[in-house]
Amino acid sequence: MNIWVIDSMKLDPSLCILCRGRGWCGLAYCPVIARARATLRVRRSVSSKTIEGSTPPSIFIGRVGYPYVRIGPATPPLIGDTKIFDFPELWINHRIEDILEYRWSLITGIKIADVKKPEDKLIDELRLLAMSSKPVDVEIILKKPPRPFMTFNEHEPPQGPRSPLNNMKILGNP
């Protein structure tokens, strides 16, 4: 019998084919449908290397490769109040599928940084994003368009697509 590993959980694909989102697997949501919706949303909204959006505020700081780690802003391709995308305290009355869409809509521009040299223009701008209490309008210019790739496992929060970062500009800081 084939077993799919979806979102770090083992699911029997024959059950998914029969179930079609009715919850027969015992999960509170359908990971196949949630991932498909988020992938379509990202594909529709992101086809270029330039993304303008309001970061929740959210930044990514990796740990792999220390002292050279991946850093970058995470923003959905939406302007406005995006605080809910990265604020778990507001998720209590939302469906799991909605929360996954929020998280998977965050596009992260990644650059390698040396932790021993913290004086860098990008690091200064990321500090401003991290300290903001309200969403900050940013423009991220990527080296290539992000692929609709999402992660979801027990070791990290759900993350949306990533792409190497070319440049970032803060367009408006409340």
Summary of the structure (lengths in Angstrom):
residues: 174
radius of gyration: 17.3
end to end distance: 54.9
largest distance: 55.2
contacts: 520
relative contact order: 0.20
helix: 28%
strand: 32%
